[in-house]
Amino acid sequence: MTHFAATFLNLALPNKAGFEQIMEAVKKHLGDNWSTPTWPDIRRLHRTRNLVQHEGLEVDQANISVWAAATSSYTRSLVSAVWGVNISDAALAEAVRDADLKGLLRNAEVNARRNSPIESIEYSRQAFRTAYGYWQKQYRRRMAFHREPMRTDIVDRSAFDYLKREIAEVDEASVAIAFSGDPGEYVWFRDITANPEVVRTVTADEAQRALGFVFGWIVRWESFTDSYIPDLAHRRQVEQRRVRTTHGPAHVAAARVLREVDGTQVELDLIDVPDADDYDLWRSTLLRLLKEGRQVQEWWNVTDSGKLRHGSAEGAISATELAECVSAALLRVEVDIQARRSEDEASRRARISEAAAYGKSYEATVSRFPSWVEKVWLAETLETMGGFSQSRLMFSITESAWPYRQTIASSLRVDEKIEQCYPSGQEKALRVFPQLDVMELASAFEGISADIEEMIADGIASKRTMEDSRQFLESQLKEAFRL
């Protein structure tokens, strides 16, 4: 700590300066700002440490408590003098940048100080799983080869499932150990947090140990992210783009012919291409224009670096025809993009207006909907899944109705006006297709409401019965054991 303070203060120190020299230099620099009565004890501690290390002398156990107190006082006074921080108020969470992780670690520390080890280790577990999830996404993006271990036609299903679990465990451990410092600590932390019975009996020391492991893991991961450049190959390609400096269209700056096994390939360097925000849309539009009316045997590609490549399986490429085709597409692409943006904006405004009108209609007829329907709305945005547009008509249901969402969906599909109804995975919501008006949807709900309400009531009653039985049996056990 003393050497760190001297380095922080940018003090000039002699080569191979010893502890006492460094301490005197820091004292001289800080002057009256640093004063502690423990300097003599710290000197004796340091000299005794040297004798123990180099001469093999035994320590007088009576001095241990004095030196421990002196070390604590010395460190606190030095930190306060150099950084103006009360070390008692310092929190591990303050060294973490990510807001979610900082909050979880702060809760873990607070509960550890309150002697609530169970709550503390649970927050530590949540912090680790969150940070591990961040790292796993970074790791997976680089390691795209992860697949199922093998097919079930090679081994039987039981062996397949066993191997899959074993490989998954090894895979998770290899990913987690990357920032563990000590692999044994990860194994300890994994085992203690995986067993609910152990967690319920965790001690204060174990909670503190878990907190230390998670904090160390997170700061190592955050340090790694400072120097890690994801998708490096893509970024290097992007750096090669010759982005436009004017409002004019892109044009060809250089051309070359490449000979490939499957035919002739032409590579064109494009200059004045759009910036990163518009590049992907520009590229997809350009490729669509280039392919219009062309031969099936041809292929086109625009690289991340801004190169246009064209190939023909037939081998013969007309330079004049290619130049005319490319030049026309480069001129037209800007017009097409502008037209598409105008259409998208008009469509967006129409959706917003339609959603607002639908919301007003729902508010006027909300009394016709069952109590287990929380809200009905028309989404303002278009969402796709698997290349297909999702229905914009959505409704959310209560917590008590959510376990029966599949039954609700299948019951609604019986209505001749409803083709599809399926959970969307967000806001406890389901989607309905086609887009019915509010009165039609209310009518469909009225047709199934009684059955769904009966299911919900039966579920609540079943839970209540189970709880009553549990309490009754517990009461009998206490009486039988005279507790």
The 8 nearest C-alpha neighbors of each residue, nearest first, counted from 0:
[[1, 3, 2, 4, 74, 77, 78, 5],
 [2, 0, 4, 3, 5, 22, 21, 25],
 [1, 3, 5, 4, 0, 6, 21, 18],
 [4, 2, 0, 6, 1, 5, 7, 8],
 [3, 5, 7, 1, 2, 6, 8, 0],
 [6, 4, 2, 8, 7, 3, 10, 25],
 [7, 5, 9, 3, 8, 4, 2, 10],
 [6, 8, 4, 9, 5, 3, 10, 2],
 [7, 9, 5, 6, 10, 4, 81, 25],
 [10, 8, 6, 7, 5, 11, 4, 12],
 [11, 9, 5, 8, 12, 6, 24, 25],
 [10, 12, 9, 13, 5, 24, 6, 8],
 [13, 11, 10, 14, 16, 21, 24, 20],
 [14, 12, 16, 15, 11, 20, 21, 17],
 [13, 15, 16, 12, 17, 11, 20, 21],
 [16, 14, 13, 17, 12, 18, 20, 21],
 [15, 17, 13, 14, 20, 21, 12, 18],
 [18, 16, 20, 19, 21, 15, 22, 13],
 [17, 19, 21, 20, 22, 16, 2, 1],
 [18, 20, 22, 21, 17, 23, 42, 16],
 [21, 19, 23, 17, 22, 18, 16, 24],
 [20, 22, 24, 18, 19, 23, 25, 17],
 [21, 23, 19, 25, 24, 20, 18, 26],
 [24, 22, 26, 20, 25, 21, 27, 19],
 [25, 23, 21, 27, 22, 26, 28, 20],
 [24, 26, 28, 22, 23, 27, 5, 29],
 [27, 25, 23, 29, 24, 28, 30, 22],
 [26, 28, 24, 30, 25, 29, 23, 22],
 [27, 29, 25, 26, 30, 24, 10, 8],
 [30, 28, 26, 32, 27, 33, 25, 31],
 [31, 29, 27, 32, 28, 26, 33, 34],
 [30, 32, 33, 29, 34, 26, 27, 28],
 [33, 31, 29, 30, 80, 34, 81, 26],
 [34, 32, 31, 80, 29, 30, 26, 77],
 [33, 35, 31, 32, 36, 76, 30, 26],
 [34, 36, 37, 38, 76, 73, 33, 72],
 [37, 35, 38, 34, 39, 40, 73, 69],
 [36, 38, 40, 35, 69, 39, 41, 73],
 [37, 39, 41, 40, 36, 42, 35, 73],
 [40, 38, 42, 41, 37, 43, 36, 44],
 [41, 39, 43, 37, 42, 38, 44, 69],
 [40, 42, 44, 38, 39, 43, 37, 45],
 [43, 41, 39, 45, 44, 40, 38, 46],
 [44, 42, 40, 46, 41, 45, 47, 39],
 [45, 43, 41, 47, 42, 46, 48, 40],
 [44, 46, 48, 42, 47, 43, 41, 49],
 [47, 45, 49, 43, 48, 44, 42, 50],
 [48, 46, 50, 44, 49, 45, 43, 51],
 [47, 49, 45, 51, 46, 50, 44, 52],
 [50, 48, 52, 46, 47, 51, 53, 45],
 [51, 49, 54, 47, 53, 48, 52, 56],
 [52, 50, 55, 56, 48, 49, 54, 53],
 [53, 51, 49, 50, 55, 54, 48, 56],
 [52, 54, 50, 51, 49, 55, 56, 48],
 [55, 53, 50, 56, 51, 52, 49, 57],
 [54, 56, 51, 52, 53, 50, 57, 49],
 [57, 55, 51, 54, 50, 58, 52, 53],
 [56, 58, 51, 55, 59, 50, 60, 54],
 [59, 57, 60, 56, 51, 47, 62, 63],
 [58, 60, 61, 62, 57, 63, 56, 47],
 [61, 59, 62, 63, 58, 64, 57, 65],
 [60, 62, 59, 63, 64, 65, 58, 66],
 [61, 63, 65, 60, 64, 59, 66, 58],
 [64, 62, 66, 60, 65, 61, 67, 59],
 [63, 65, 67, 66, 62, 68, 61, 60],
 [66, 64, 62, 68, 63, 67, 69, 61],
 [65, 67, 69, 63, 68, 64, 70, 62],
 [68, 66, 64, 70, 69, 65, 63, 71],
 [67, 69, 71, 65, 66, 70, 72, 64],
 [70, 68, 66, 72, 67, 37, 71, 73],
 [71, 69, 73, 67, 68, 72, 66, 74],
 [70, 72, 68, 74, 69, 73, 75, 67],
 [71, 73, 69, 75, 70, 74, 76, 68],
 [74, 72, 70, 76, 71, 75, 69, 77],
 [75, 73, 77, 71, 76, 72, 70, 78],
 [74, 76, 72, 78, 77, 73, 86, 79],
 [75, 77, 79, 73, 74, 78, 80, 72],
 [78, 76, 80, 74, 79, 75, 81, 73],
 [79, 77, 75, 81, 80, 76, 82, 74],
 [78, 80, 83, 84, 76, 77, 82, 81],
 [81, 79, 77, 33, 78, 83, 32, 82],
 [82, 80, 78, 79, 83, 77, 4, 29],
 [83, 81, 84, 79, 78, 80, 77, 85],
 [82, 84, 79, 80, 81, 78, 85, 77],
 [85, 83, 79, 82, 86, 78, 89, 88],
 [84, 86, 87, 88, 79, 89, 83, 75],
 [85, 87, 89, 88, 84, 75, 78, 79],
 [88, 86, 85, 89, 75, 90, 84, 79],
 [89, 87, 86, 85, 90, 84, 91, 93],
 [88, 90, 86, 87, 85, 91, 84, 93],
 [91, 89, 92, 93, 88, 105, 108, 94],
 [90, 92, 93, 94, 89, 214, 104, 95],
 [91, 93, 101, 105, 90, 94, 104, 95],
 [92, 94, 91, 95, 90, 101, 96, 89],
 [93, 95, 92, 91, 96, 218, 90, 101],
 [96, 94, 92, 93, 101, 97, 218, 100],
 [95, 97, 98, 94, 101, 93, 221, 100],
 [96, 98, 100, 99, 95, 101, 221, 102],
 [97, 99, 101, 100, 96, 102, 95, 103],
 [100, 98, 102, 101, 97, 103, 126, 129],
 [99, 101, 103, 102, 97, 126, 98, 104],
 [100, 102, 92, 98, 104, 99, 103, 95],
 [103, 101, 105, 99, 100, 104, 98, 106],
 [102, 104, 100, 106, 105, 126, 101, 122],
 [105, 103, 107, 101, 92, 106, 102, 100],
 [104, 106, 102, 108, 92, 107, 103, 101],
 [107, 105, 109, 103, 104, 108, 110, 102],
 [106, 108, 119, 104, 122, 110, 105, 109],
 [109, 107, 111, 105, 106, 110, 104, 112],
 [108, 110, 106, 112, 111, 107, 105, 113],
 [111, 109, 113, 119, 115, 107, 112, 108],
 [110, 112, 108, 114, 113, 119, 109, 116],
 [113, 111, 109, 114, 110, 108, 115, 116],
 [112, 114, 110, 111, 115, 109, 116, 108],
 [113, 115, 111, 112, 116, 110, 203, 119],
 [114, 116, 110, 113, 111, 117, 118, 119],
 [117, 115, 119, 203, 206, 118, 111, 114],
 [118, 116, 119, 120, 115, 201, 199, 121],
 [117, 119, 121, 116, 120, 115, 110, 122],
 [120, 118, 107, 116, 110, 122, 117, 121],
 [119, 121, 123, 206, 122, 117, 118, 124],
 [120, 122, 124, 118, 123, 119, 125, 117],
 [123, 121, 125, 107, 119, 124, 120, 103],
 [124, 122, 120, 126, 121, 125, 210, 107],
 [123, 125, 121, 127, 122, 126, 120, 128],
 [126, 124, 122, 128, 127, 123, 129, 121],
 [127, 125, 123, 129, 124, 100, 103, 128],
 [126, 128, 130, 124, 129, 125, 213, 131],
 [129, 127, 131, 125, 130, 126, 132, 124],
 [130, 128, 132, 126, 127, 131, 125, 133],
 [131, 129, 133, 127, 132, 128, 126, 134],
 [130, 132, 128, 134, 133, 129, 127, 135],
 [133, 131, 135, 129, 130, 134, 128, 136],
 [134, 132, 130, 131, 136, 135, 129, 137],
 [135, 133, 131, 137, 136, 132, 138, 130],
 [134, 136, 138, 132, 137, 133, 139, 131],
 [137, 135, 139, 134, 138, 133, 140, 132],
 [138, 136, 134, 140, 135, 139, 133, 141],
 [139, 137, 135, 141, 140, 136, 134, 142],
 [138, 140, 142, 136, 141, 137, 135, 143],
 [141, 139, 137, 138, 142, 143, 136, 230],
 [142, 140, 139, 138, 143, 137, 230, 229],
 [141, 143, 139, 144, 140, 138, 145, 137],
 [144, 142, 145, 141, 139, 140, 146, 138],
 [143, 145, 142, 146, 139, 141, 140, 147],
 [146, 144, 143, 142, 147, 139, 148, 170],
 [147, 145, 144, 148, 149, 143, 163, 150],
 [146, 148, 149, 145, 163, 150, 166, 159],
 [149, 147, 163, 146, 150, 162, 166, 159],
 [150, 148, 147, 151, 153, 159, 154, 146],
 [149, 151, 152, 153, 154, 148, 147, 159],
 [150, 152, 154, 153, 155, 156, 159, 149],
 [151, 153, 150, 154, 155, 149, 156, 159],
 [154, 152, 151, 150, 155, 149, 159, 156],
 [155, 153, 151, 152, 159, 158, 156, 150],
 [154, 156, 158, 151, 157, 159, 152, 153],
 [155, 157, 159, 158, 151, 160, 154, 161],
 [158, 156, 160, 159, 155, 161, 154, 162],
 [159, 157, 161, 155, 160, 156, 162, 154],
 [158, 160, 156, 162, 157, 161, 163, 154],
 [161, 159, 163, 157, 158, 162, 156, 164],
 [160, 162, 158, 164, 163, 159, 157, 165],
 [163, 161, 165, 159, 164, 160, 166, 158],
 [162, 164, 160, 166, 161, 165, 159, 167],
 [165, 163, 167, 161, 162, 166, 168, 160],
 [166, 164, 162, 168, 167, 163, 161, 169],
 [165, 167, 169, 163, 168, 164, 170, 162],
 [166, 168, 170, 164, 165, 169, 163, 171],
 [169, 167, 171, 165, 170, 166, 172, 164],
 [170, 168, 172, 166, 171, 167, 173, 165],
 [169, 171, 167, 173, 168, 172, 166, 174],
 [172, 170, 168, 174, 173, 169, 167, 175],
 [171, 173, 175, 169, 174, 170, 176, 168],
 [172, 174, 170, 176, 171, 175, 169, 177],
 [173, 175, 171, 172, 176, 177, 170, 135],
 [176, 174, 172, 177, 173, 171, 178, 179],
 [175, 177, 179, 173, 178, 174, 182, 172],
 [176, 178, 175, 174, 179, 173, 180, 220],
 [179, 177, 216, 176, 180, 219, 220, 175],
 [180, 178, 176, 181, 216, 182, 177, 185],
 [181, 179, 178, 182, 176, 216, 177, 215],
 [180, 182, 179, 183, 184, 185, 176, 178],
 [183, 181, 185, 184, 176, 179, 180, 186],
 [182, 184, 186, 181, 185, 187, 179, 188],
 [185, 183, 187, 182, 186, 181, 188, 212],
 [184, 186, 188, 182, 187, 183, 189, 179],
 [185, 187, 183, 189, 184, 188, 190, 182],
 [186, 188, 184, 190, 185, 189, 191, 183],
 [189, 187, 185, 191, 190, 186, 184, 192],
 [190, 188, 186, 192, 187, 191, 185, 193],
 [191, 189, 193, 187, 188, 192, 186, 194],
 [190, 192, 188, 193, 189, 194, 187, 197],
 [191, 193, 189, 190, 194, 188, 198, 124],
 [194, 192, 190, 191, 189, 195, 198, 197],
 [193, 195, 197, 196, 192, 191, 198, 190],
 [196, 194, 198, 197, 199, 193, 192, 191],
 [195, 197, 199, 194, 198, 200, 201, 193],
 [198, 196, 200, 194, 199, 195, 201, 191],
 [197, 199, 195, 201, 200, 196, 192, 117],
 [198, 200, 196, 197, 201, 195, 117, 194],
 [201, 199, 197, 198, 202, 196, 117, 116],
 [202, 200, 198, 199, 197, 117, 205, 116],
 [203, 201, 205, 204, 116, 206, 200, 117],
 [202, 204, 116, 206, 205, 207, 114, 201],
 [205, 203, 207, 202, 206, 208, 116, 201],
 [206, 204, 208, 202, 207, 203, 209, 201],
 [205, 207, 209, 203, 120, 116, 208, 204],
 [208, 206, 210, 204, 205, 209, 203, 211],
 [207, 209, 205, 211, 210, 206, 204, 212],
 [210, 208, 206, 212, 211, 207, 205, 213],
 [211, 209, 207, 213, 208, 212, 123, 214],
 [210, 212, 208, 214, 209, 213, 215, 207],
 [211, 213, 209, 215, 210, 214, 216, 208],
 [214, 212, 216, 210, 215, 211, 127, 217],
 [213, 215, 211, 217, 216, 212, 210, 218],
 [214, 216, 212, 218, 213, 217, 211, 219],
 [217, 215, 213, 178, 219, 179, 214, 218],
 [216, 218, 220, 214, 219, 215, 221, 213],
 [217, 219, 221, 220, 215, 216, 222, 214],
 [220, 218, 222, 216, 217, 221, 178, 223],
 [219, 221, 223, 217, 222, 218, 178, 216],
 [222, 220, 218, 224, 223, 219, 217, 225],
 [221, 223, 219, 225, 220, 224, 218, 226],
 [222, 224, 220, 221, 225, 226, 227, 219],
 [223, 225, 227, 221, 226, 222, 220, 228],
 [226, 224, 222, 223, 227, 221, 228, 220],
 [225, 227, 224, 223, 228, 222, 221, 229],
 [228, 226, 224, 225, 223, 229, 222, 231],
 [227, 229, 231, 226, 230, 224, 225, 234],
 [230, 228, 231, 227, 137, 141, 140, 234],
 [231, 229, 233, 232, 234, 228, 141, 140],
 [230, 232, 234, 229, 233, 228, 235, 236],
 [233, 231, 235, 234, 230, 236, 229, 237],
 [234, 232, 236, 230, 231, 235, 237, 303],
 [235, 233, 237, 231, 236, 232, 238, 230],
 [236, 234, 238, 232, 237, 233, 231, 239],
 [235, 237, 304, 233, 234, 239, 238, 303],
 [236, 238, 234, 304, 239, 235, 240, 303],
 [239, 237, 235, 236, 240, 234, 304, 241],
 [238, 240, 304, 237, 236, 241, 235, 305],
 [241, 239, 304, 305, 237, 238, 242, 236],
 [240, 242, 270, 271, 272, 239, 243, 305],
 [243, 241, 272, 271, 240, 273, 274, 244],
 [271, 244, 242, 272, 245, 273, 241, 270],
 [243, 245, 271, 242, 246, 247, 241, 272],
 [246, 244, 247, 243, 271, 248, 242, 249],
 [247, 245, 248, 244, 243, 271, 249, 273],
 [246, 248, 245, 249, 271, 243, 244, 250],
 [249, 247, 330, 250, 329, 271, 246, 333],
 [248, 250, 271, 272, 270, 329, 269, 247],
 [249, 251, 270, 269, 248, 252, 271, 329],
 [250, 252, 269, 268, 253, 270, 267, 249],
 [251, 253, 268, 269, 270, 250, 254, 267],
 [254, 252, 268, 267, 251, 255, 269, 266],
 [255, 253, 267, 266, 268, 256, 252, 265],
 [256, 254, 266, 265, 267, 257, 253, 264],
 [257, 255, 265, 264, 266, 258, 254, 263],
 [258, 256, 264, 265, 263, 259, 255, 266],
 [259, 257, 263, 264, 262, 256, 260, 261],
 [258, 260, 262, 261, 263, 257, 264, 310],
 [259, 261, 262, 258, 263, 264, 312, 257],
 [260, 262, 259, 312, 263, 314, 311, 258],
 [263, 261, 314, 259, 312, 260, 311, 264],
 [262, 264, 258, 314, 259, 310, 311, 257],
 [263, 265, 310, 257, 309, 256, 258, 262],
 [264, 266, 256, 309, 308, 257, 255, 310],
 [267, 265, 308, 255, 307, 254, 256, 309],
 [266, 268, 254, 307, 306, 253, 269, 308],
 [269, 267, 306, 253, 252, 251, 254, 307],
 [270, 268, 251, 250, 252, 306, 305, 267],
 [269, 271, 241, 272, 250, 249, 252, 251],
 [243, 272, 270, 249, 242, 241, 244, 273],
 [271, 273, 242, 249, 243, 270, 241, 274],
 [274, 272, 278, 242, 277, 243, 271, 275],
 [275, 273, 276, 278, 277, 242, 272, 243],
 [274, 276, 278, 277, 273, 279, 237, 242],
 [277, 275, 274, 278, 279, 273, 280, 281],
 [278, 276, 275, 280, 274, 273, 279, 281],
 [277, 279, 281, 275, 273, 280, 274, 276],
 [280, 278, 282, 281, 277, 283, 275, 276],
 [279, 281, 283, 282, 278, 277, 284, 336],
 [282, 280, 278, 284, 279, 283, 285, 277],
 [281, 283, 279, 285, 284, 280, 278, 286],
 [284, 282, 286, 280, 285, 281, 279, 287],
 [283, 285, 287, 281, 282, 286, 280, 332],
 [286, 284, 282, 288, 287, 283, 332, 281],
 [287, 285, 289, 283, 288, 284, 282, 290],
 [286, 288, 284, 290, 285, 289, 283, 291],
 [287, 289, 285, 291, 286, 290, 328, 284],
 [288, 290, 286, 287, 291, 328, 285, 325],
 [289, 291, 287, 293, 288, 286, 292, 299],
 [292, 290, 288, 293, 289, 287, 286, 294],
 [293, 291, 290, 294, 289, 288, 295, 287],
 [292, 294, 290, 291, 295, 297, 289, 296],
 [295, 293, 296, 297, 292, 290, 298, 311],
 [294, 296, 297, 293, 298, 290, 292, 311],
 [297, 295, 294, 312, 311, 298, 313, 310],
 [298, 296, 311, 295, 294, 310, 312, 299],
 [297, 299, 310, 309, 311, 296, 300, 295],
 [300, 298, 309, 308, 310, 286, 297, 301],
 [299, 301, 308, 307, 302, 309, 298, 286],
 [300, 302, 307, 306, 308, 305, 282, 303],
 [303, 301, 306, 304, 305, 300, 307, 308],
 [302, 304, 236, 305, 237, 301, 233, 306],
 [303, 305, 236, 240, 237, 239, 302, 306],
 [306, 304, 240, 302, 303, 269, 301, 307],
 [305, 307, 268, 302, 301, 267, 269, 304],
 [308, 306, 301, 267, 266, 300, 268, 302],
 [309, 307, 266, 300, 265, 299, 301, 267],
 [310, 308, 299, 265, 264, 298, 300, 266],
 [309, 311, 264, 298, 297, 263, 265, 299],
 [310, 312, 297, 313, 314, 296, 262, 263],
 [311, 313, 262, 314, 296, 261, 297, 310],
 [312, 314, 311, 315, 262, 296, 263, 316],
 [313, 315, 262, 263, 311, 312, 316, 310],
 [314, 316, 313, 317, 311, 263, 312, 262],
 [317, 315, 318, 314, 311, 321, 263, 320],
 [318, 316, 320, 319, 321, 315, 322, 314],
 [319, 317, 321, 320, 322, 316, 323, 315],
 [320, 318, 322, 321, 317, 323, 324, 316],
 [319, 321, 323, 317, 322, 318, 324, 316],
 [320, 322, 324, 318, 319, 323, 317, 325],
 [323, 321, 319, 325, 324, 320, 326, 318],
 [322, 324, 320, 326, 321, 325, 327, 319],
 [323, 325, 321, 327, 322, 326, 320, 328],
 [326, 324, 328, 322, 327, 323, 321, 329],
 [327, 325, 329, 323, 328, 324, 322, 330],
 [326, 328, 330, 324, 325, 329, 323, 331],
 [327, 329, 331, 325, 330, 326, 332, 288],
 [330, 328, 326, 332, 327, 331, 325, 249],
 [331, 329, 327, 328, 332, 248, 326, 333],
 [330, 332, 328, 334, 333, 329, 327, 335],
 [331, 333, 335, 329, 334, 285, 330, 328],
 [332, 334, 336, 335, 331, 337, 330, 248],
 [335, 333, 337, 331, 332, 336, 338, 330],
 [334, 336, 338, 332, 337, 333, 339, 331],
 [337, 335, 339, 333, 338, 334, 340, 332],
 [336, 338, 340, 334, 339, 335, 341, 333],
 [339, 337, 335, 341, 336, 340, 334, 342],
 [340, 338, 342, 336, 341, 337, 343, 335],
 [341, 339, 343, 337, 342, 338, 344, 336],
 [340, 342, 338, 344, 339, 343, 345, 337],
 [341, 343, 339, 345, 340, 344, 346, 338],
 [344, 342, 340, 346, 341, 345, 347, 339],
 [343, 345, 347, 341, 346, 342, 340, 348],
 [344, 346, 342, 348, 347, 343, 349, 341],
 [345, 347, 343, 349, 344, 348, 342, 350],
 [348, 346, 344, 350, 349, 345, 343, 351],
 [349, 347, 351, 345, 350, 346, 352, 344],
 [348, 350, 346, 352, 347, 351, 353, 345],
 [351, 349, 353, 347, 379, 352, 348, 354],
 [350, 352, 354, 348, 379, 353, 349, 355],
 [353, 351, 349, 355, 350, 354, 348, 356],
 [352, 354, 350, 356, 351, 355, 349, 357],
 [355, 353, 377, 357, 351, 356, 352, 350],
 [354, 356, 358, 352, 357, 353, 351, 359],
 [357, 355, 353, 359, 358, 354, 352, 360],
 [358, 356, 354, 360, 355, 359, 353, 361],
 [357, 359, 355, 361, 356, 360, 376, 354],
 [360, 358, 362, 356, 361, 357, 363, 355],
 [361, 359, 357, 363, 358, 362, 356, 364],
 [360, 362, 358, 364, 363, 359, 365, 437],
 [363, 361, 359, 365, 364, 360, 358, 366],
 [362, 364, 360, 361, 365, 359, 366, 358],
 [363, 365, 361, 366, 362, 367, 360, 368],
 [366, 364, 362, 367, 361, 368, 363, 360],
 [365, 367, 364, 368, 369, 363, 362, 370],
 [368, 366, 365, 364, 441, 369, 445, 442],
 [367, 369, 366, 365, 441, 370, 372, 444],
 [370, 368, 371, 372, 448, 367, 444, 445],
 [369, 371, 372, 368, 373, 397, 366, 452],
 [370, 372, 397, 369, 396, 373, 400, 452],
 [373, 371, 396, 370, 369, 374, 395, 397],
 [374, 372, 396, 395, 397, 371, 370, 375],
 [373, 375, 395, 394, 372, 376, 396, 393],
 [376, 374, 394, 393, 395, 361, 373, 377],
 [377, 375, 393, 358, 392, 394, 378, 374],
 [376, 378, 392, 354, 391, 393, 379, 357],
 [379, 377, 391, 380, 376, 354, 392, 393],
 [378, 380, 351, 350, 354, 377, 381, 347],
 [381, 379, 378, 382, 350, 347, 391, 351],
 [380, 382, 383, 379, 388, 391, 389, 378],
 [383, 381, 389, 388, 380, 384, 390, 391],
 [382, 384, 388, 387, 389, 386, 385, 381],
 [385, 383, 386, 387, 388, 389, 382, 381],
 [384, 386, 387, 383, 388, 389, 382, 390],
 [385, 387, 384, 383, 388, 389, 382, 381],
 [388, 386, 383, 384, 385, 389, 382, 390],
 [389, 387, 383, 382, 384, 390, 386, 381],
 [390, 388, 383, 382, 391, 387, 384, 381],
 [389, 391, 392, 432, 430, 431, 388, 433],
 [390, 392, 378, 377, 393, 389, 381, 430],
 [393, 391, 377, 431, 390, 430, 434, 376],
 [394, 392, 430, 376, 429, 375, 377, 431],
 [393, 395, 375, 428, 374, 429, 376, 430],
 [396, 394, 428, 427, 374, 373, 372, 429],
 [395, 397, 372, 373, 371, 427, 400, 401],
 [398, 396, 400, 371, 399, 373, 401, 372],
 [397, 399, 401, 400, 396, 427, 402, 371],
 [398, 400, 397, 401, 455, 402, 371, 459],
 [401, 399, 397, 398, 403, 402, 396, 455],
 [400, 402, 404, 398, 403, 399, 397, 396],
 [403, 401, 400, 404, 399, 398, 405, 406],
 [404, 402, 401, 406, 400, 405, 407, 451],
 [405, 403, 407, 401, 406, 402, 408, 400],
 [406, 404, 408, 407, 403, 409, 421, 422],
 [405, 407, 409, 403, 408, 404, 410, 451],
 [406, 408, 404, 410, 405, 409, 411, 403],
 [407, 409, 405, 420, 411, 406, 410, 421],
 [408, 410, 412, 406, 411, 407, 405, 413],
 [411, 409, 407, 412, 413, 408, 406, 447],
 [412, 410, 408, 413, 409, 414, 407, 443],
 [411, 413, 409, 414, 417, 410, 418, 419],
 [412, 414, 411, 410, 415, 409, 417, 418],
 [415, 413, 412, 416, 417, 411, 443, 410],
 [416, 414, 417, 413, 412, 418, 411, 443],
 [415, 417, 414, 418, 433, 435, 412, 439],
 [418, 416, 412, 414, 415, 419, 432, 433],
 [417, 419, 432, 412, 433, 416, 420, 415],
 [420, 418, 432, 417, 431, 412, 421, 433],
 [421, 419, 431, 408, 430, 412, 432, 429],
 [420, 422, 429, 430, 408, 423, 419, 431],
 [423, 421, 429, 424, 428, 430, 420, 404],
 [422, 424, 429, 425, 428, 430, 421, 427],
 [425, 423, 422, 427, 428, 426, 429, 421],
 [424, 426, 427, 423, 428, 422, 429, 395],
 [425, 427, 428, 395, 424, 423, 396, 429],
 [428, 426, 395, 425, 396, 424, 401, 429],
 [429, 427, 395, 426, 394, 425, 423, 422],
 [430, 428, 422, 423, 421, 394, 393, 395],
 [429, 431, 393, 420, 421, 392, 390, 423],
 [430, 432, 420, 392, 419, 393, 433, 390],
 [433, 431, 419, 434, 390, 418, 417, 420],
 [432, 434, 435, 431, 417, 418, 390, 419],
 [433, 435, 432, 392, 436, 431, 390, 391],
 [436, 434, 439, 440, 433, 437, 432, 392],
 [435, 437, 439, 438, 440, 434, 357, 360],
 [436, 438, 440, 439, 361, 441, 435, 360],
 [437, 439, 441, 440, 436, 442, 364, 435],
 [440, 438, 442, 436, 441, 437, 435, 443],
 [439, 441, 443, 437, 442, 438, 435, 436],
 [442, 440, 438, 444, 443, 439, 368, 437],
 [441, 443, 445, 439, 440, 444, 438, 446],
 [444, 442, 440, 446, 441, 445, 439, 414],
 [445, 443, 441, 446, 442, 447, 448, 440],
 [446, 444, 442, 448, 443, 447, 441, 368],
 [445, 447, 443, 444, 448, 442, 449, 411],
 [448, 446, 444, 445, 450, 449, 451, 410],
 [447, 449, 445, 451, 450, 444, 446, 452],
 [448, 450, 452, 451, 447, 453, 446, 445],
 [449, 451, 453, 452, 448, 447, 454, 446],
 [452, 450, 454, 448, 453, 449, 455, 447],
 [451, 453, 455, 449, 454, 450, 448, 456],
 [452, 454, 456, 450, 451, 455, 457, 449],
 [455, 453, 451, 457, 452, 456, 458, 450],
 [454, 456, 458, 452, 453, 457, 400, 459],
 [455, 457, 453, 459, 458, 454, 460, 452],
 [458, 456, 460, 454, 455, 459, 461, 453],
 [457, 459, 461, 455, 456, 460, 454, 462],
 [458, 460, 456, 462, 461, 457, 463, 455],
 [461, 459, 463, 457, 458, 462, 456, 464],
 [462, 460, 458, 464, 463, 459, 457, 465],
 [463, 461, 465, 459, 464, 460, 466, 458],
 [462, 464, 460, 466, 461, 465, 467, 459],
 [465, 463, 467, 461, 466, 462, 460, 468],
 [464, 466, 468, 462, 463, 467, 469, 461],
 [465, 467, 469, 463, 468, 464, 470, 462],
 [466, 468, 464, 470, 469, 465, 471, 463],
 [469, 467, 471, 465, 466, 470, 472, 464],
 [468, 470, 466, 472, 467, 471, 473, 465],
 [469, 471, 473, 467, 468, 472, 474, 466],
 [472, 470, 468, 474, 473, 469, 467, 475],
 [473, 471, 475, 469, 474, 470, 468, 476],
 [472, 474, 470, 476, 471, 475, 469, 477],
 [473, 475, 471, 477, 472, 476, 470, 478],
 [476, 474, 472, 478, 473, 477, 479, 471],
 [477, 475, 479, 473, 478, 474, 480, 472],
 [476, 478, 482, 474, 480, 475, 479, 481],
 [477, 479, 481, 475, 476, 480, 474, 482],
 [480, 478, 476, 481, 477, 475, 482, 474],
 [479, 481, 477, 482, 478, 476, 475, 474],
 [482, 480, 478, 479, 477, 476, 475, 474],
 [481, 477, 480, 478, 479, 476, 474, 475]]
